[in-house]
């Protein structure tokens, strides 16, 4: 009994003074930091809670180098979906996990992340529903929503500057999915915030969302983004050089239109058959009411010849949208593989491992590192499906858990219920 009484206080002390970073089953778990002064500048999540990030300090030669990674997680484009989102970790820091696993490009293991393992690595938590770009508020007397993504971005950067970011020698802004799209919105902005002699570059992973017609010839994603931009007051924060150059300024939310006006060096990592764009942009539920694409969505091996032709069209459209970047960008690089995947830099198995996806025998980690450090800038484009045998293709339930819906029952956020690598 006395031993038990003595153990309890010891455990309490361990919890109180626990480090922000701990190792669990060889995984690096990094604690969450709340931006305490954010509310004073109006930088709050959808529900009014404070924004957050996770920081794991660099060391040695990487002490003055920084990776900032936007978290992804879909969007909300109307009041009902944003109210629902505000009750989840995608709209409130109250529901966020207090620790995040850092792997892939965020790993601190040199054998798993050879070029960036000793950098300061930051995960910016996503709680605004507009890729860190909104600036507005909804208040009908019964419900309140804060659309403050732009202010959240600025508040987190301002919190990190005195922690060493202000003296960064090298910086890489990255993100996955909706976070990958956020890099296009904030890349040049970060470069202006850091020292003039710092090397600043940007990486979008699965964030090159296309302005594409779906199989029923509707522009589902364009319509969705138009509603999002109007609701959350995003247009004022889009690239001004883009918005004044095209007839429809809202299109500048799409990377294919904004990219021409970004001056900071870019690396675009994307699957030509991105599973999110396939399932919710090319073949949204509204365009497949009879479920003819049901089996194909579950597993690309189950697609018939006509469906494969449609998917090859998606690939052709992505390559066409990237053609100017491919041809004219001297400092930019690409890794466009033919895997049915979504986000490949955060997972160790796709970032850098023995059996990671490759193009011309080069892994994603090697391609990104070679580009960032100027060892070799390459624009890798894979052969069409199904030629690439290194892919980790994802299959999942057609109605996975964690779905968020917007107008017209459009899926806007997804957490895979099941992910299986098909080799």
C-alpha positions in Angstrom: 0.0 0.0 0.0 2.8 2.5 0.9 4.6 1.7 -2.3 1.4 2.5 -4.3 1.0 5.8 -2.4 4.5 6.8 -3.3 4.2 5.8 -7.0 1.1 8.0 -7.6 2.9 11.3 -6.8 5.8 10.2 -9.0 3.5 9.6 -11.9 1.9 13.0 -11.4 5.3 14.7 -11.4 6.2 12.9 -14.7 3.0 14.1 -16.3 3.4 17.7 -15.0 6.9 18.0 -16.2 6.6 15.7 -19.3 8.7 17.0 -22.3 6.8 18.4 -25.3 8.3 15.6 -27.4 8.2 11.9 -26.4 8.9 8.7 -28.1 6.3 6.0 -28.2 7.0 2.7 -29.9 9.8 4.4 -31.8 7.4 7.1 -33.1 8.2 10.7 -32.5 5.2 12.4 -30.7 5.4 16.2 -30.6 3.3 18.2 -28.1 0.9 21.0 -29.1 1.6 24.7 -28.5 -1.3 27.1 -28.2 -0.8 30.6 -29.5 -1.9 32.4 -26.4 -2.0 35.9 -27.7 -3.9 35.1 -30.9 -7.3 36.1 -29.7 -6.2 39.8 -29.3 -5.7 40.0 -33.0 -8.8 38.0 -33.9 -6.8 34.9 -34.9 -9.2 32.1 -33.7 -10.6 28.8 -35.0 -14.1 28.4 -36.3 -15.5 28.1 -32.8 -13.4 30.9 -31.3 -10.8 28.7 -29.7 -7.1 29.5 -30.0 -5.0 28.2 -32.9 -2.1 25.8 -32.3 1.0 24.2 -33.8 3.5 21.5 -33.0 7.3 22.4 -32.9 10.2 19.9 -32.7 13.5 21.7 -32.4 16.3 21.3 -34.8 19.9 20.5 -33.8 23.5 20.7 -35.0 23.8 22.0 -38.6 20.0 22.2 -38.9 19.5 24.5 -35.9 18.8 27.6 -38.1 16.7 25.8 -40.7 12.9 25.4 -40.7 10.2 23.3 -42.2 6.7 24.7 -41.7 4.0 22.2 -42.7 0.3 23.1 -43.1 -2.0 20.4 -41.9 -4.7 19.4 -44.4 -8.3 18.3 -43.9 -10.8 19.5 -46.5 -12.9 22.7 -46.4 -16.3 24.0 -45.4 -18.3 26.1 -47.8 -21.6 26.8 -46.1 -22.8 27.6 -42.6 -24.2 24.1 -41.7 -20.9 22.3 -42.7 -18.8 24.9 -40.9 -20.9 24.6 -37.8 -20.4 20.9 -37.9 -16.7 21.3 -38.5 -16.5 23.7 -35.5 -17.4 20.7 -33.3 -14.4 18.7 -34.5 -10.6 18.9 -34.5 -10.8 20.5 -37.9 -12.6 23.6 -36.5 -11.5 23.8 -32.8 -8.3 23.3 -30.9 -10.5 22.0 -28.0 -10.8 18.7 -29.9 -7.3 18.5 -31.3 -5.0 15.7 -30.3 -2.4 17.1 -27.9 0.4 15.2 -29.6 1.1 14.6 -33.3 3.2 11.9 -34.9 6.1 13.4 -36.9 7.1 11.1 -39.7 8.2 11.3 -43.3 9.5 14.8 -44.0 9.0 15.7 -40.3 11.0 12.7 -39.0 14.1 13.5 -36.8 15.8 10.2 -37.9 18.6 10.8 -40.4 18.2 7.3 -42.0 14.5 8.1 -42.6 14.7 11.8 -43.6 18.3 12.4 -44.7 18.1 16.0 -45.7 15.7 17.6 -43.2 15.9 15.4 -40.0 17.8 18.0 -37.9 15.8 21.0 -39.0 13.2 22.8 -36.8 10.0 21.1 -37.9 6.6 22.7 -37.4 3.1 21.3 -38.0 0.5 24.1 -38.3 -2.9 22.9 -37.1 -5.8 23.5 -39.4 -9.0 24.8 -37.9 -10.5 27.4 -40.2 -11.8 25.4 -43.1 -10.4 27.6 -45.9 -6.8 26.6 -46.3 -5.6 29.4 -43.8 -7.1 32.1 -46.0 -10.4 33.3 -44.7 -11.1 36.7 -43.2 -14.7 37.2 -41.9 -17.3 36.2 -39.4 -20.8 34.8 -39.3 -23.2 35.7 -36.6 -27.0 35.3 -36.8 -27.7 35.8 -33.1 -27.9 32.0 -32.5 -24.6 30.8 -33.9 -21.2 32.4 -34.4 -18.4 31.2 -36.8 -15.0 32.9 -37.1 -13.4 32.7 -40.5 -9.9 33.8 -39.6 -7.5 31.5 -41.5 -5.4 34.4 -42.7 -5.0 35.8 -39.2 -4.2 32.3 -37.8 -1.4 32.0 -40.4 0.0 35.4 -39.4 -0.3 34.7 -35.6 1.5 31.4 -35.8 4.4 33.0 -37.8 4.6 35.8 -35.3 4.8 33.3 -32.5 7.6 31.4 -34.2 9.7 34.4 -35.2 11.2 35.1 -31.7 11.7 31.3 -31.3 14.3 31.3 -34.0 12.4 31.6 -37.3 13.4 35.3 -37.6 17.1 34.1 -38.1 16.3 31.2 -40.4 19.0 30.5 -43.0 16.8 28.0 -44.9 13.1 27.5 -44.8 10.7 25.1 -46.6 6.9 25.8 -46.5 5.0 22.5 -47.1 1.6 21.1 -46.7 -0.7 18.2 -47.7 -4.1 18.3 -49.4 -5.9 21.4 -48.2 -2.6 22.3 -46.5 -0.8 21.8 -49.9 -3.2 24.3 -51.4 -2.4 26.7 -48.6 1.2 26.7 -49.6 0.2 28.3 -53.0 -1.7 31.0 -51.0 1.2 31.9 -48.6 4.5 30.9 -50.3 5.6 34.4 -51.4 4.2 35.8 -48.1 6.6 33.7 -46.0 9.5 34.7 -48.1 8.8 38.4 -47.3 8.6 37.7 -43.6 12.1 36.0 -43.3 15.6 37.5 -43.7 16.4 38.7 -47.2 19.4 36.4 -47.3 17.4 33.3 -46.3 16.7 30.5 -48.8 13.0 30.1 -48.9 11.2 27.4 -51.0 7.8 25.8 -51.1 6.5 22.2 -51.5 2.9 21.3 -52.2 1.9 17.7 -51.6 -1.4 16.6 -53.1 -2.5 20.3 -53.2 -2.6 20.8 -56.9 -6.4 20.7 -57.1 -7.6 21.0 -60.7 -10.4 23.2 -62.1 -11.8 20.2 -63.8 -15.2 19.1 -65.2 -16.6 16.1 -63.5 -18.1 13.1 -65.5 -21.4 14.9 -65.8 -19.7 18.0 -67.3 -20.2 20.1 -64.2 -17.5 22.1 -62.5 -18.1 20.6 -59.0 -14.9 21.9 -57.4 -15.2 25.3 -59.0 -18.7 25.7 -57.6 -17.6 24.5 -54.2 -14.7 26.9 -54.0 -16.8 29.8 -55.2 -19.2 29.2 -52.2 -16.2 28.8 -49.9 -14.6 32.1 -51.1 -17.8 34.0 -50.8 -18.7 32.7 -47.3 -15.2 33.0 -45.7 -14.1 36.3 -47.3 -11.1 34.7 -49.1 -10.9 36.8 -52.2 -9.1 39.7 -50.5 -6.3 37.3 -49.6 -5.7 35.8 -53.0 -2.7 36.7 -55.0 -3.4 40.3 -56.3 -1.3 39.8 -59.4 -3.5 36.8 -60.3 -6.9 38.3 -59.3 -6.4 41.4 -61.5 -5.2 39.4 -64.5 -8.1 37.0 -65.0 -11.8 37.5 -65.6 -12.9 35.5 -62.6 -10.7 36.4 -59.6 -12.0 33.5 -57.5 -10.2 31.1 -59.9 -7.0 32.2 -58.2 -7.8 29.9 -55.4 -6.9 27.1 -57.8 -3.1 26.4 -57.9 -3.1 26.1 -61.7 -4.0 29.8 -62.0 -2.0 31.2 -59.0 1.2 29.4 -59.8 2.1 31.7 -62.7 2.3 34.6 -60.3 4.4 33.0 -57.5 8.0 33.9 -57.6 9.4 31.7 -54.8 10.9 28.4 -56.0 8.3 25.5 -56.0 8.3 21.7 -55.8 5.0 20.2 -56.8 4.4 16.6 -55.6 1.2 15.1 -56.8 -0.3 11.9 -58.1 -1.7 12.2 -61.6 -4.6 10.0 -60.3 -5.0 11.7 -56.9 -7.7 9.7 -55.0 -9.4 12.8 -53.6 -9.7 14.5 -56.9 -10.8 11.2 -58.5 -13.5 10.4 -56.0 -14.8 13.9 -55.2 -13.8 16.1 -58.1 -13.9 13.9 -61.2 -16.5 11.5 -60.0 -18.4 13.2 -57.1 -21.4 11.3 -55.6 -23.7 13.8 -57.4 -22.4 12.6 -60.7 -22.7 8.9 -60.1 -26.1 8.4 -58.6 -26.4 4.9 -60.0 -23.1 3.8 -58.5 -21.5 2.7 -61.8 -18.1 3.8 -60.4 -18.5 2.1 -57.1 -16.0 -0.8 -57.7 -13.6 1.4 -59.6 -13.4 3.9 -56.7 -12.7 1.1 -54.3 -9.9 -0.4 -56.3 -8.4 0.9 -59.6 -7.8 -2.7 -60.7 -11.6 -3.0 -60.9 -12.1 -0.1 -63.3 -13.3 -1.0 -66.8 -11.7 0.2 -70.0 -14.0 3.2 -70.3 -13.3 4.3 -66.8 -9.6 3.9 -67.3 -9.9 6.2 -70.3 -11.6 8.8 -68.1 -8.8 8.5 -65.5 -6.2 8.9 -68.2 -8.0 12.1 -69.2 -7.5 13.3 -65.6 -3.8 12.7 -65.9 -3.6 14.5 -69.2 -5.4 17.5 -67.8 -3.1 17.7 -64.8 0.0 17.5 -67.0 -1.5 20.2 -69.3 -2.2 22.5 -66.3 1.5 22.0 -65.3 2.9 22.4 -68.8 3.9 26.1 -68.4 5.6 25.4 -65.0 7.3 22.3 -66.5 8.6 24.3 -69.4 9.4 27.7 -68.0 10.3 27.3 -64.3 14.0 27.2 -64.0 14.0 26.8 -60.2 10.9 24.6 -59.9 10.7 20.9 -59.7 8.0 18.2 -59.9 7.3 14.6 -58.9 4.1 13.5 -60.6 3.7 9.8 -60.2 0.9 7.5 -61.4 -0.1 6.1 -58.0 -3.7 6.2 -56.7 -2.6 8.1 -53.6 -3.2 11.3 -51.6 -0.4 12.9 -49.6 3.0 11.2 -49.9 5.4 13.3 -47.9 4.0 12.7 -44.4 4.0 8.9 -44.4 7.4 7.2 -44.0 6.5 4.4 -46.4 6.0 6.8 -49.3 8.5 9.4 -48.4 11.7 7.4 -47.9 11.8 3.6 -47.4 13.2 0.6 -49.1 9.9 0.1 -51.1 8.9 3.7 -51.5 7.4 4.9 -54.8 10.0 5.9 -57.3 10.3 7.6 -60.7 13.6 6.8 -62.6 14.7 5.0 -59.4 14.5 8.2 -57.3 12.3 8.4 -54.2 10.3 11.5 -53.3 12.7 12.4 -50.4 15.7 12.2 -52.8 13.9 14.3 -55.4 12.9 17.0 -52.9 16.4 17.1 -51.2 18.2 17.3 -54.6 15.9 20.2 -55.6 16.1 22.1 -52.3 19.9 22.0 -52.1 20.5 22.4 -55.8 22.2 19.1 -56.3 19.9 18.3 -59.2 16.7 19.9 -60.2 14.4 17.5 -62.0 10.8 17.4 -63.2 9.8 13.8 -62.9 6.7 12.6 -64.7 5.7 9.0 -64.3 4.4 6.8 -67.1 0.6 6.2 -67.2 -1.2 3.8 -64.9 -0.6 0.8 -64.5 3.1 0.8 -65.5 4.5 1.9 -62.1 5.1 -1.1 -59.9 6.5 0.9 -57.0 3.2 2.5 -56.2 1.4 2.3 -52.8 -2.2 2.5 -54.2 -4.9 3.3 -51.7 -8.2 1.5 -51.4 -10.9 2.6 -48.9 -14.5 2.3 -48.0 -16.7 4.4 -50.3 -18.3 6.1 -47.3 -15.4 6.4 -44.9 -15.6 7.7 -41.4 -15.0 11.4 -40.8 -16.8 12.8 -43.8 -17.9 16.4 -43.8 -20.5 17.5 -46.4 -21.1 20.9 -47.9 -23.7 22.1 -50.4 -25.3 19.6 -52.7 -23.9 16.8 -50.5 -20.4 17.4 -51.7 -17.7 15.6 -49.7 -15.3 18.2 -48.4 -13.2 16.4 -45.8 -12.3 12.8 -45.6 -10.5 10.5 -43.2 -9.7 7.2 -44.7 -11.4 4.3 -42.9 -9.1 1.8 -44.5 -5.8 2.3 -46.4 -4.1 -0.7 -48.1 -1.1 -0.7 -50.3 -1.6 -2.6 -53.5 1.8 -3.6 -55.0 
